[in-house]
Amino acid sequence: MEVVSGVAVEVLKTVASFADEKISLAWGMKDDLEKLEETMSTLEAVLLDAEEQQQENKEIEVWLRRLKDVFLDAWDVLDEYECELLRREVVKRHGRIDRKVRRFFSRSNPLAFCLSIGNQIKAIRQKLDDVAKDKSNFHLKEHHQDARQVRREMESSFVRPSEVIGRESDRDKIVKLLMQKDNNNSISVIPIIGVGGLGKTALAKLVYNDDKVTEKFYPKLWVCVQQDFNVTELTRKLLISSISATNTVHQSLKQTRDISNLSVDQLQLFLRSILKDKKVLLVLDDVWNEDRGKWNEVRDLLSAVCAMGSKVIVTTRNTQVASIMGTTRTHHLECLSEEDSLSLFFKYAFVDEQEAARFPKLRDIGKQIVQKCGGLPLALKTLGSVLCSKTDDGEWIYVRDSEIWKLRREQNDPILSALKLSYSTMSPSLKQCFAYCSLVPKNFRASDLYMIRIWMALGIIHSSGKVLGNCISKSFAADLSFNILTMPSKNSNSTTAPNERVRHLRILLKDGHDQSIIMILQKLQKVRSIFVAKEMGEEPNIEESFLSTCISRLKYSRLLHLYGLCFEVLPSSIGALKHLRYLNLSGNKKIKKLPNSICKLQSLQTLYLHRCSELEELPRDIRNLKFEIFAARYEMLYHIT
């Protein structure tokens, strides 16, 4: 599924600003820019309709893909234009008092640069005109959208009981199981099993916060489990949760600067010191692990540390998980009744009961929508949120009669249908934010600020504003495709053929890298972001030649993510990446200094240096730039302006 409208909005903003008379006349491109803006505006008006139709019409999907490529090419050229203006500003600001700066930021002949940019814009105009000719084949309608608000809380162990409808009986059954006395020394496990979107996590929260449970268990620990069920990482999360729940820190642990550097033996030692002889309730949320050996390690640790009567609640979609954990006390969660489904839907669709009473026709349409949701809370909440405060009959009818329901009927998947309907109502900018969330490596803990910096680097947003709240409130996994190429670890059997259209690249390293990855990199021309990450627990050796190859393919890149990788030298060629907005070198325990050429990154907005423990100093000329450096684990140490 191609997401083009968000790109179009941002490119149009840039074209409009650059068509300003003072700038464009100086460069001799006013006419070309104005014609480019006119064509883009005409196409942008039909993009929302095209994006909706592409699921049924593959020709439209192909057309959108071609159009998106042209828009992105235009964005790259205009950004080149902007980088030159920024370079001139830097030289003007510092050049008169410092000749070194003037030489440092020197470029080739300005006239030649003007001609090159002008020719590229003409070429893009021609390509866009060629694509625009095919628009008439699809009979697309012009229409626009406003951003919609969805009320949904961020994940945590807390839940308001009033927000969970129709689960009182399920809660009472599980609480009863928790109160029962065990006849053996093994820790007792209670899995909550059900399909995605059924409300397993919400039910676990309801139980977790029950007064009877709070009285019986101390401490209570809540851990969201990663899909690969890495024992070391899970133990680390248990330790952090234990410290938080008990406000207890062993003296030797206080002297430890970074928990992430502890070995599994050290982690278990500290965990024992905190949980010893305590009756613990542990919730492991969203477990997928089917490796009995890994679970046995965790169970044995808990059994050896915690007091008798300690319990574990597990939420999972997989019945095999319950079998592996060796328990017969399984709670299978069922869909909501029709009555509860209506209550939940109307709770999210209307502000209050008074509003619902004023719109009886909407209530009738809502009942028909509820029937299509199959009693799944996530689908009910999502569509209710989409329609919240919407009093136009047409908007409710659109959701009820959407073709998306027909597309998913064969798969019997109301959750995905509801999410796609929710997605279709978003503004173009929000669609872009969600699409780019899939750039972040799986299981990487991304803070709010981290995501904002990524969105800003890629040009989707220009400040945090309200967009973050909207994105968090609408958090779901969208079925999107926007030219990401994921390259597998070394010795992986999977292969991915390179495509010059690839704009975003994710490389997962294990035991170093091999020549095939470098060969793929050498065939890419338009990469806008690269995420290079290591597999959990791995410490691959990164060679300068590999980094140099990565950098050489990043002519238009806005983002370079090298989190958790260790190398001694960052190639000086990094200074050639004039489009780069975001550079993450966090977790590098070898690098001692940065090349002075990093000071040429005039577009840089964010530099992450968390846990670069051997880094001795920053280049002196870095003061000539304007960006933020995050050099501590949880706080900003430098704000260079």
C-alpha positions, 0 to 999 in steps of 0.5 A, spaced: 500 500 500 503 506 497 502 512 502 503 518 497 499 524 500 503 525 506 509 526 501 506 530 496 503 535 502 511 536 504 514 537 497 508 542 495 510 546 501 517 546 499 516 548 492 511 553 494 516 556 499 522 556 493 518 559 488 518 565 492 520 571 487 527 573 491 530 566 491 527 563 484 529 569 480 536 569 483 537 562 480 533 563 474 528 557 476 521 561 477 517 559 471 519 551 472 518 552 480 511 555 478 509 550 473 511 544 478 507 547 483 501 547 479 502 540 476 503 537 483 497 541 486 493 538 481 495 531 483 495 532 490 487 533 490 486 526 487 491 522 491 486 521 497 481 517 492 487 514 489 490 511 495 483 508 497 482 505 491 489 502 490 487 496 494 482 493 489 486 496 483 493 494 482 494 499 476 492 505 481 497 502 486 503 502 480 501 509 478 502 511 485 508 508 486 511 512 480 508 518 482 511 517 489 518 516 486 517 523 482 515 527 488 521 524 492 526 525 487 523 532 487 524 533 494 531 531 494 533 536 488 529 541 492 533 539 499 540 540 495 537 547 493 536 548 501 542 545 503 546 550 498 542 556 501 544 554 508 551 553 506 551 560 504 548 562 511 553 559 515 559 562 511 556 569 511 555 568 519 562 566 520 566 567 514 568 574 515 571 573 522 574 566 520 577 564 513 577 557 516 570 557 516 569 559 509 574 554 506 571 549 510 564 550 507 567 551 500 563 548 494 564 548 487 563 553 482 556 557 484 554 558 477 555 550 475 551 548 481 545 553 479 545 550 472 545 543 475 539 544 479 535 548 474 536 542 469 534 537 474 528 541 476 526 541 468 527 533 468 523 532 474 517 537 471 518 532 465 517 526 469 511 529 473 508 531 466 508 524 464 505 520 470 500 526 470 497 524 463 495 517 466 491 520 471 485 521 467 485 513 466 482 512 473 477 517 474 479 519 480 475 524 485 478 530 488 477 531 496 481 533 502 481 530 509 482 533 516 485 529 522 481 525 526 482 524 534 482 517 537 482 517 544 486 511 546 491 510 552 498 509 552 501 502 554 502 501 562 500 497 567 494 501 569 487 501 567 481 505 569 476 499 570 470 503 567 474 503 560 474 495 560 467 493 559 464 486 559 470 483 563 468 482 570 466 475 570 473 474 566 477 478 572 473 474 577 475 467 575 483 469 574 483 473 581 480 466 584 485 462 581 490 467 584 488 466 591 488 459 591 493 455 595 499 451 591 500 444 593 507 444 590 514 449 590 513 450 583 511 457 581 504 457 578 502 460 571 496 462 569 496 464 561 490 468 558 489 466 551 486 469 545 486 472 538 489 479 537 485 485 539 481 481 544 483 485 550 488 480 553 492 486 556 486 490 558 484 484 562 491 483 565 491 490 567 484 489 570 486 483 575 493 487 576 490 493 579 484 489 583 484 490 591 485 483 593 491 482 588 494 488 591 493 485 598 496 478 597 502 480 592 508 484 593 511 486 589 507 486 583 511 486 576 509 488 569 514 486 563 512 487 556 516 481 553 520 481 546 518 477 541 524 473 541 524 472 549 531 473 550 533 471 557 538 476 559 533 482 556 527 479 560 532 479 566 534 486 565 527 488 565 525 484 571 530 487 575 528 494 573 521 493 574 523 490 581 527 496 583 521 501 581 516 497 585 520 496 591 524 502 591 530 498 593 536 498 590 542 494 592 548 498 595 553 495 589 547 496 584 547 503 586 555 504 584 553 501 577 552 506 572 549 502 567 544 496 568 545 495 560 552 493 561 551 487 566 552 480 565 546 475 566 549 473 572 550 480 575 542 481 573 540 475 577 544 476 583 541 483 584 534 480 582 535 475 588 537 481 593 530 484 591 525 479 590 528 474 596 522 471 600 517 475 597 510 473 594 511 476 587 505 477 582 509 477 575 505 479 568 508 477 562 505 481 557 504 478 549 509 472 550 510 468 543 516 464 545 515 457 544 522 455 546 521 450 553 529 451 555 528 459 555 522 459 559 525 453 564 531 458 565 526 464 567 521 459 571 527 456 575 530 463 577 523 465 579 522 459 583 529 459 587 528 467 589 520 468 590 516 466 596 511 460 595 505 462 592 508 467 587 504 467 581 505 469 573 500 471 569 501 471 561 498 474 555 499 470 549 495 469 542 499 462 542 496 456 545 502 452 545 505 457 549 501 455 555 503 448 554 510 449 554 510 453 561 507 447 564 500 449 566 493 447 566 490 453 569 489 456 562 484 462 561 481 462 554 478 469 553 472 470 548 469 475 544 464 480 547 457 479 547 452 484 543 450 488 549 457 489 551 460 490 544 454 496 543 456 499 550 464 499 548 463 502 541 458 507 544 463 509 549 468 511 544 463 514 539 459 519 543 462 524 548 456 522 553 450 518 554 446 525 552 450 526 546 448 519 544 440 520 545 440 526 541 442 522 535 438 516 534 439 515 527 447 514 528 445 509 534 442 505 529 448 505 524 452 504 529 449 497 531 450 495 524 457 497 524 458 493 531 455 487 528 461 487 523 466 488 528 465 480 531 465 482 538 473 484 538 474 490 543 480 493 539 475 494 532 470 497 536 474 502 540 478 504 533 472 505 529 468 508 535 474 513 536 474 514 529 467 517 529 467 520 535 464 527 535 462 526 528 454 527 527 454 527 519 450 521 517 455 520 511 461 519 515 458 513 519 455 510 513 462 511 510 464 506 515 459 501 515 459 500 507 466 501 506 469 496 501 474 494 506 469 490 510 469 486 503 476 485 502 477 482 509 471 478 509 475 471 506 480 472 512 474 473 517 479 479 520 475 485 523 481 487 526 485 489 520 479 492 517 477 496 523 485 499 523 485 500 515 478 504 516 481 508 522 488 509 518 484 511 512 481 517 516 488 520 518 491 526 515 496 525 510 502 527 515 499 522 520 499 517 515 507 518 514 508 518 521 505 511 522 509 509 515 516 511 518 515 508 525 516 501 521 523 504 520 525 503 527 528 496 528 523 491 532 524 491 539 528 497 539 525 502 545 524 508 542 522 514 546 517 520 544 523 524 543 526 519 539 521 518 534 520 526 534 527 527 532 526 521 526 520 524 523 523 531 523 529 529 520 525 525 514 521 532 513 515 529 516 514 534 521 517 541 523 516 541 530 513 536 535 506 540 536 500 536 537 502 530 532 506 526 537 499 525 541 495 524 535 500 518 533 500 515 540 493 515 540 492 512 534 498 507 535 497 500 531 501 496 526 499 499 519 499 494 513 504 499 509 509 499 504 514 504 502 520 502 499 524 499 505 529 494 504 531 489 510 538 486 509 539 479 513 544 477 518 550 474 515 549 467 514 541 468 513 538 464 508 533 469 506 535 474 500 533 480 498 534 483 491 536 490 491 532 495 487 534 502 486 527 505 488 529 503 495 529 509 500 530 506 506 535 501 508 535 497 515 541 492 516 541 487 521 548 485 523 550 478 526 558 476 527 560 482 522 558 483 515 559 479 509 561 482 502 554 481 499 551 486 503 556 491 501 555 489 493 547 491 495 549 497 498 553 499 492 547 498 487 543 503 491 542 510 489 537 514 493 537 511 500 534 517 505 535 513 511 540 507 514 538 503 520 544 499 522 543 494 528 546 488 531 542 482 533 540 482 541 546 480 545 551 480 539 557 484 539 559 485 531 566 488 529 564 494 524 570 495 519 571 502 517 571 499 509 563 497 511 562 504 514 565 508 508 561 504 503 554 505 507 556 513 507 558 513 500 551 510 498 548 516 502 548 522 498 541 524 499 540 521 506 537 524 512 538 519 517 544 515 519 542 510 525 548 506 528 546 505 535 549 499 539 555 498 534 562 499 536 568 501 531 574 506 533 573 511 527 568 514 523 570 515 516 571 523 515 567 522 508 561 523 513 562 530 512 560 529 505 553 528 507 550 535 507 543 532 507 544 529 514 539 531 519 540 525 524 546 521 526 546 516 532 552 513 534 550 511 541 552 505 545 559 505 541 564 503 547 570 504 542 570 511 539 574 516 542 573 522 537 569 524 532 572 527 525 573 534 524 569 533 518 563 532 522 562 539 522 561 540 515 554 537 516 550 544 516 543 540 516 544 536 522 539 537 527 540 531 532 547 528 534 546 522 539 552 520 543 549 516 549 554 511 552 560 513 548 564 511 554 571 512 551 569 519 547 574 524 549 572 530 546 568 534 540 571 537 534 572 544 536 569 547 529 562 544 531 560 550 535 559 553 528 553 549 527 546 549 530 543 542 532 542 538 539 547 533 542 544 528 546 550 525 550 548 522 556 543 516 557 537 520 560 539 528 559 541 533 554 548 535 555 549 540 550 545 544 546 549 548 540 546 554 537 
